[in-house]
């Protein structure tokens, strides 16, 4: 029997199906973001219209019928409220109609766990970087329960959001993060604000400065400098976490893990400490239903139980609130 997982925290409606840790399907539809960014109600409408088609596509891809599904997981949060609710409603409808257990999944736990699962690493630290989040994480019992302890994190916006906002201000085309990387290829360094405190960091000062330089410096120099400054900050904080925890494996996960430049910089830092960086295929770095199904199956196996009244959404659902029992 398999577990179906639904991801809808932002512009992707993803549906995955997992059985005994094997990913049988990982299908998605993505809302095309306009130059103005994401308008939550429009993205939610898109998910509502396309969600059932993606669920059917995932079942067809896995070669299964709904009767072969033993539980349904969905993203509880963090994410955009209107978008989260589309996946939650679909999961609740399936749960009620087919009398299946429903499992709320933390989106950040799912990003880390899918990378850990595919990398077959036992005890890593994780650098989780996306549009909405930037955190350095390590499993810990420090607060009396096993959870992903936040060693360091952004005090303002996620690194992906910073790159997106800069790219829009510079009039670059989507997908903004990769467009910044492309433009940066011809650039040279110009001084930028660099803000790391211990294992925490901030990005808005860097964003404001880089945006103000548009029109005053070559755009490729600004793109090169904002990208490399932000990634250097992440590498410095991660290096500190690596030395503090004395671990030897680093997971790089989340949407910004698709950046080749960040991977290269993190790998050269790790190599200096005889450590290794592990990254999942890009299909699983972007938001996806496979990671939700995987964690839902782990939670089911570990004995988590939820009734419908607990099947809610939480836009600010922090990773360090989740007890990890597997
Ligand atoms: Fe994500």
Boltz pocket constraint, residues with backbone or C-beta under 6 A from the ligand:
constraints:
  - pocket:
      binder: B
      contacts: [[A, 107], [A, 111], [A, 130], [A, 254], [A, 255], [A, 285], [A, 286], [A, 287]]
      max_distance: 6.0
